């Protein structure tokens, strides 16, 4: 990518020709947008200091720098403000769609879920690195991660989907959501305990859109692993290796009795993993064959993982085989089965009939 001094992509602050300091494409961030000059100043400061992003001066959202995108070497197609590749692909912009013009589910809903999960994850990785490097107590690291991730997600969805309601683990009750057809269900930091332990990768960010109580779009980010799984395009789960014992993802500290029982009956093995999102994505990636849980979860623990797993062709249900339903008055949803489709019948039979 070559930029000349007269090119509009040159940095307006000092005329620098480095494409990593390029001016945002107008479709992503028009020059007349509120806070434009201050945002570009913060963008430059973040690059100079080696930070992956900055806080937008108007919305307070965490925005990734052009340098972060350039270091990756390719466009992620997630509608990022400072994407240096958009100048060659102006059709890749992600625009906010007024609620009055939205269909119940659009392609942009899938992209928004991935984008919000991704940017939240980048922010959380940077925050954990900074706080643990300063010797901050793990409890404070967890609390700050929960708080900042929640506000980032709420603000991002308010900008992109202003007419929708949100149910968040860290939010306040919103009875109006029960009358809405479109409701986002999010867990800003799934696996708070693991997040507070330096180096642990098995925590996640959950973003899901439900329509009439059913998962319709979603994303699960595993930020410490640099992974984001969405519903469209869906992840292609590899075939189960021949001869490998059945692998069941379970809690690190309290494996579900049903998981222990099924593993014993089907000559399988338990695989302890931290967060619910990390367990479910282990099934989607093919590292495990099933995730069996009972005894305590809420809608935000399973909604995005179930959406992503179902899009990948996995079986998702409650342990009695009934469909997962969301946006109910009581968000308590204590049991869950995510597994390869050919395993659903034998697992449910063991759970129900012993």
Legacy VTK file of the C-alpha trace (Angstrom):
# vtk DataFile Version 3.0
C-alpha trace
ASCII
DATASET POLYDATA
POINTS 354 float
0.000 0.000 0.000
1.601 3.251 -1.138
0.478 6.646 0.127
1.655 9.998 -1.232
1.691 13.321 0.560
-1.477 14.534 -1.183
-3.385 11.294 -0.569
-6.369 11.717 1.817
-5.090 8.694 3.679
-2.060 10.622 4.949
-2.128 11.352 8.669
-3.813 14.777 9.100
-1.746 15.430 12.220
1.695 15.518 10.649
1.411 14.321 7.061
3.072 11.024 7.884
2.997 8.547 5.015
2.964 5.439 7.183
-0.204 3.529 6.187
-0.532 2.379 9.765
-1.361 5.991 10.653
-3.849 6.445 7.828
-6.932 8.627 8.016
-10.105 6.517 8.492
-12.199 5.838 5.409
-15.179 8.264 5.338
-17.631 5.358 5.287
-16.230 4.213 8.627
-15.634 7.595 10.283
-16.619 10.748 8.342
-14.589 13.939 8.927
-17.653 15.776 10.230
-18.316 13.159 12.914
-18.378 14.510 16.492
-14.973 14.247 18.125
-13.208 13.459 14.832
-10.025 15.484 15.442
-9.694 14.349 19.052
-10.246 10.725 18.016
-7.433 10.979 15.464
-5.168 12.543 18.094
-5.880 9.655 20.478
-5.324 7.220 17.621
-1.850 8.638 17.014
-0.990 8.619 20.716
-2.086 4.980 21.010
0.166 4.016 18.097
3.132 5.942 19.518
2.705 4.224 22.875
2.210 0.783 21.383
-1.378 0.414 22.583
-3.814 -1.696 20.541
-6.507 0.976 20.711
-7.967 4.037 22.385
-11.227 5.229 23.937
-13.419 7.210 21.557
-13.857 10.743 22.992
-17.610 10.806 22.320
-18.916 7.283 22.886
-16.213 5.947 25.208
-15.908 2.814 23.055
-12.581 1.040 22.728
-11.395 1.464 19.112
-8.573 -0.565 17.556
-5.746 1.328 15.816
-4.707 1.027 12.185
-1.371 -0.306 13.436
-3.120 -3.203 15.155
-4.896 -4.092 11.911
-1.789 -3.615 9.765
0.232 -5.916 12.023
-2.334 -8.646 11.372
-1.656 -8.315 7.643
-5.188 -8.770 6.330
-8.671 -7.317 6.649
-10.832 -9.084 9.238
-14.005 -7.766 7.522
-15.503 -6.712 10.846
-16.125 -3.051 10.004
-13.261 -1.584 12.022
-12.907 2.215 12.008
-9.183 2.363 11.254
-8.912 -0.587 8.866
-6.102 0.374 6.423
-7.449 -2.053 3.813
-10.888 -0.484 3.418
-9.533 2.084 0.941
-9.145 -0.743 -1.542
-12.466 -2.350 -0.556
-14.981 0.439 0.160
-17.834 -2.053 0.130
-16.598 -3.592 3.371
-17.933 -0.827 5.628
-20.181 -1.781 8.522
-22.954 0.780 8.845
-25.387 1.191 11.706
-28.908 0.398 10.522
-31.875 2.241 12.079
-34.166 -0.105 13.945
-37.055 0.899 11.678
-35.174 -0.418 8.630
-33.946 -3.677 10.088
-35.292 -7.069 9.195
-35.610 -9.421 12.141
-32.152 -10.811 11.407
-29.697 -9.387 8.894
-26.194 -10.282 7.768
-24.971 -7.250 9.690
-26.287 -8.747 12.937
-23.816 -11.596 12.533
-21.000 -9.157 11.742
-21.869 -6.880 14.641
-21.767 -9.823 17.060
-18.303 -10.799 15.838
-17.022 -7.236 15.842
-18.226 -6.451 19.359
-16.884 -9.748 20.723
-13.539 -9.131 19.032
-13.027 -5.537 20.194
-14.167 -6.388 23.726
-11.678 -9.238 23.821
-8.782 -7.062 22.639
-9.620 -4.530 25.328
-9.750 -7.242 28.014
-6.391 -8.711 27.002
-4.757 -5.282 27.151
-6.409 -4.512 30.495
-5.283 -7.780 32.104
-1.733 -7.281 30.859
-1.615 -3.762 32.263
-3.166 -4.530 35.660
-1.257 -7.731 36.345
1.958 -5.999 35.290
1.287 -3.409 37.982
0.709 -6.117 40.576
-3.009 -5.371 40.965
-4.880 -7.960 43.036
-6.715 -10.619 40.943
-10.076 -9.625 42.471
-9.623 -6.079 41.171
-8.516 -7.373 37.768
-11.724 -9.396 37.527
-13.956 -6.539 38.663
-12.400 -4.065 36.258
-12.658 -6.547 33.397
-16.351 -7.161 34.108
-17.129 -3.468 34.429
-15.291 -2.142 31.387
-16.362 -5.000 29.110
-20.009 -4.512 30.070
-19.973 -0.788 29.334
-18.116 -1.302 26.057
-20.668 -3.844 24.842
-23.697 -1.822 25.951
-22.370 1.307 24.236
-21.440 -0.584 21.063
-24.859 -2.194 20.729
-26.589 1.106 21.507
-24.761 2.686 18.571
-25.229 -0.170 16.108
-28.690 -1.384 17.138
-30.332 1.451 19.032
-33.809 -0.081 18.944
-32.833 -3.392 20.529
-32.858 -4.443 24.181
-29.922 -6.047 25.977
-29.773 -8.613 28.761
-26.289 -8.612 30.309
-24.896 -10.493 33.269
-23.542 -7.195 34.593
-26.601 -5.063 33.773
-29.753 -3.948 35.557
-33.133 -5.673 35.047
-35.011 -4.424 31.995
-38.631 -5.660 32.068
-39.281 -4.052 28.674
-37.119 -6.709 27.027
-39.857 -9.270 27.650
-42.060 -7.456 25.136
-39.326 -7.152 22.510
-38.761 -9.574 19.645
-35.054 -8.738 19.271
-32.947 -8.983 22.438
-29.166 -9.222 22.710
-27.979 -11.528 25.493
-24.361 -10.986 26.490
-21.791 -12.140 28.980
-19.074 -9.470 28.933
-16.551 -11.722 30.679
-17.353 -15.422 30.903
-14.845 -17.129 33.142
-14.043 -14.253 35.478
-12.029 -16.538 37.745
-9.791 -17.657 34.884
-9.399 -14.082 33.649
-7.936 -13.086 36.995
-5.181 -15.720 36.721
-2.289 -14.470 34.563
-1.710 -16.694 31.576
-4.984 -18.630 31.693
-6.616 -18.641 28.239
-9.952 -20.361 28.994
-12.209 -17.316 29.393
-14.513 -15.786 26.817
-16.754 -12.968 25.615
-20.350 -13.851 24.612
-22.487 -11.770 22.255
-25.814 -13.185 21.005
-28.964 -11.879 19.380
-32.214 -13.674 20.103
-35.389 -13.272 18.061
-38.596 -14.434 19.705
-36.529 -16.255 22.326
-34.366 -18.227 19.898
-30.656 -17.621 19.208
-30.422 -15.960 15.783
-26.863 -14.595 15.562
-23.898 -14.602 17.853
-20.204 -14.764 18.514
-17.881 -16.178 21.137
-14.413 -14.720 21.493
-11.541 -16.529 23.182
-9.358 -13.421 23.375
-6.309 -14.947 25.046
-6.150 -17.438 22.164
-6.806 -14.803 19.504
-9.974 -16.578 18.326
-13.490 -15.408 17.504
-16.260 -17.793 16.417
-19.380 -16.454 14.719
-22.637 -17.748 13.321
-22.194 -16.544 9.723
-19.887 -17.694 8.376
-19.975 -20.634 10.754
-16.950 -22.585 11.898
-16.309 -25.899 10.135
-15.917 -28.526 12.856
-13.417 -31.245 11.860
-14.311 -34.922 11.850
-13.768 -36.837 15.041
-10.448 -38.733 14.835
-10.813 -42.497 14.479
-10.172 -44.386 17.673
-10.155 -41.338 19.935
-12.079 -41.836 23.190
-15.150 -39.677 23.718
-13.970 -36.372 25.183
-16.428 -34.450 27.384
-15.718 -30.863 28.412
-16.507 -30.224 32.056
-15.930 -27.813 34.911
-12.416 -27.570 36.313
-13.709 -27.610 39.888
-17.182 -29.227 39.871
-17.745 -31.658 36.981
-21.443 -32.236 36.359
-22.631 -35.597 37.628
-24.218 -36.295 34.245
-20.894 -35.671 32.513
-19.107 -38.072 34.847
-21.817 -40.695 34.337
-21.838 -40.420 30.536
-18.049 -40.561 30.366
-18.035 -43.746 32.423
-20.801 -45.421 30.427
-19.377 -44.520 27.011
-15.716 -45.157 27.919
-14.952 -41.494 27.543
-12.728 -39.039 29.348
-13.402 -35.742 31.085
-11.591 -32.628 29.890
-11.546 -29.868 32.551
-11.891 -26.384 30.994
-12.684 -23.017 32.574
-15.504 -20.938 31.153
-18.700 -22.159 29.517
-17.742 -20.439 26.277
-14.344 -22.135 26.230
-15.972 -25.529 26.840
-18.507 -25.052 24.055
-15.859 -23.828 21.608
-13.747 -26.894 22.424
-16.612 -28.888 20.897
-16.885 -26.547 17.909
-13.123 -26.793 17.289
-13.223 -30.579 17.559
-11.010 -30.798 20.646
-13.950 -32.259 22.586
-17.033 -34.148 21.475
-19.576 -32.966 24.022
-20.199 -30.383 26.719
-22.630 -31.514 29.421
-23.686 -29.156 32.188
-26.269 -28.994 34.940
-26.557 -27.342 38.304
-26.253 -23.617 37.696
-26.135 -21.302 34.697
-27.995 -18.313 33.340
-29.077 -17.400 29.826
-25.961 -15.319 29.179
-23.750 -18.328 29.957
-25.107 -20.432 27.112
-26.867 -18.244 24.537
-23.901 -17.209 22.377
-22.123 -20.586 22.703
-25.330 -22.377 21.693
-25.836 -20.047 18.720
-22.283 -20.593 17.455
-22.384 -24.357 18.054
-25.738 -24.769 16.303
-24.478 -22.783 13.307
-21.501 -25.162 13.146
-23.892 -28.123 12.930
-23.696 -29.244 16.550
-26.651 -30.468 18.617
-27.805 -27.982 21.267
-30.557 -28.577 23.817
-31.397 -28.864 27.458
-30.630 -32.162 29.159
-34.199 -33.354 28.710
-33.827 -32.846 24.964
-36.068 -29.774 24.816
-35.005 -26.684 22.847
-33.080 -23.877 24.479
-35.279 -20.806 24.922
-34.128 -17.352 25.962
-35.356 -13.908 27.046
-37.615 -15.354 29.711
-38.692 -13.492 32.876
-36.293 -15.613 34.943
-32.924 -15.973 33.146
-31.972 -19.053 35.175
-31.137 -21.840 32.692
-29.328 -24.518 34.685
-28.611 -27.285 32.174
-27.178 -27.626 28.693
-25.990 -30.173 26.136
-23.756 -29.248 23.193
-22.369 -32.179 21.257
-21.715 -33.720 17.876
-25.116 -34.567 16.377
-24.477 -38.319 16.262
-23.856 -38.328 20.014
-27.052 -36.538 21.038
-29.288 -39.607 21.152
-26.997 -41.875 23.209
-26.092 -39.057 25.617
-29.699 -37.957 26.159
-30.773 -41.575 26.606
-28.185 -42.082 29.356
-29.064 -38.803 31.068
-32.828 -39.426 30.964
-32.978 -43.178 31.431
-29.723 -44.025 33.169
LINES 1 355
354 0 1 2 3 4 5 6 7 8 9 10 11 12 13 14 15 16 17 18 19 20 21 22 23 24 25 26 27 28 29 30 31 32 33 34 35 36 37 38 39 40 41 42 43 44 45 46 47 48 49 50 51 52 53 54 55 56 57 58 59 60 61 62 63 64 65 66 67 68 69 70 71 72 73 74 75 76 77 78 79 80 81 82 83 84 85 86 87 88 89 90 91 92 93 94 95 96 97 98 99 100 101 102 103 104 105 106 107 108 109 110 111 112 113 114 115 116 117 118 119 120 121 122 123 124 125 126 127 128 129 130 131 132 133 134 135 136 137 138 139 140 141 142 143 144 145 146 147 148 149 150 151 152 153 154 155 156 157 158 159 160 161 162 163 164 165 166 167 168 169 170 171 172 173 174 175 176 177 178 179 180 181 182 183 184 185 186 187 188 189 190 191 192 193 194 195 196 197 198 199 200 201 202 203 204 205 206 207 208 209 210 211 212 213 214 215 216 217 218 219 220 221 222 223 224 225 226 227 228 229 230 231 232 233 234 235 236 237 238 239 240 241 242 243 244 245 246 247 248 249 250 251 252 253 254 255 256 257 258 259 260 261 262 263 264 265 266 267 268 269 270 271 272 273 274 275 276 277 278 279 280 281 282 283 284 285 286 287 288 289 290 291 292 293 294 295 296 297 298 299 300 301 302 303 304 305 306 307 308 309 310 311 312 313 314 315 316 317 318 319 320 321 322 323 324 325 326 327 328 329 330 331 332 333 334 335 336 337 338 339 340 341 342 343 344 345 346 347 348 349 350 351 352 353
